[in-house]
């Protein structure tokens, strides 16, 4: 896989993973359905877990491409902010969109 394809794969995975907690009422996407609506803290916990999984994917792809460059706190602050930005469409759908049930 080329480096460009790896970058686009990580971006696509991050976009999908950032929106999944807001699109599903199941705990951790495969667990039992929450009675009523899943609380916001549960969605944020899932978001944090999925951030770690996407980071693991990115780390594996970087290891496959060559030597891993050590990162400081700034890297995690920027990628965390980017992940939250990518979660915006799911948040808008869940909490700001009109739902006609």
N, C-alpha and C positions, 0 to 999 in steps of 0.2 A: 504494500500500500504506500502510495506517495505521501510526502509530508502535507501537501495541500489537502489531499483526501482525508488524512487523519485530523487536520484542523477542522474541516467541515463536519466530520463525524462527531467530534466533541461538541461543536456548537449546536448541531441538531439534537444530540443527546441531552445537552443542557437545557435547550428550549422545551423539549418534551418532558424531561424530568421535573423542571420547574413548574410546569402547569398541571401535572398529574394529581398532586394533592388536592387541588381545587376542583377537579372534575369528577372525583370519586368519593363516595360516602363510605367506602371500605377502609379499614385501618391498614396501613402499609400496603395498599393496593390489592392485597389478596386475602386479608383477614376478614373477620366478621363485619357485617354492616353495623354501623353505629345506630343505636335507637334514637331516632330523631336526627337532627343535624349534627355532624361532627364539629366539635369546638375548634375555634381558631388556633388554640395552642397545639392541638393535635395536628392540624395542617402544617403549622410551623415546624413541629418536630419532624414530620415526614419530609418537609423541605430540607431541613438540615441533614437528614440521613441521605436523601437523594443527592445533595451537594457533595457529600463524601463519596458516594458511588460514582458520580461523574468525574470527580477528581481522581479516583482510582483508575478509571478508564483512561483518562488523560495521562496519568503516570505510566500505565502499562504501554501506551502508544509511544510515549517519550523514551521509555526504556528500550523499546524495540527499535527506535530510530537511532539510538546512540546513548551517550552518557547523559545522566540526569543532572540538571543544573540545580543546586540547592536554592531554595526560595526563602525569603524573609516574610515578616508579617504583612508587609505592603502588598505582596502578591495575593495573599489570602483575603485581605480587605478588598482589593479590587475585584477579584473573581467572585467573592461573596456578594458584592454590590451588583455585579453583572448578573449573577444568578437571580437575585431579587428583581432586577429589572426585567429579566426574561419571564418571571412569574407574573408580571402585571396583567397580561390578557386573562389568565385563569382567575386571578383575584377579581378583576372587573366582572367576569362572567358570574362568579359565585356570589359576590357581595354587592355589586353595583348594578348588575343587569336586572331587567324586569323578567320575572318568572311567572308565567301564567299556568298555575297548576289546576 
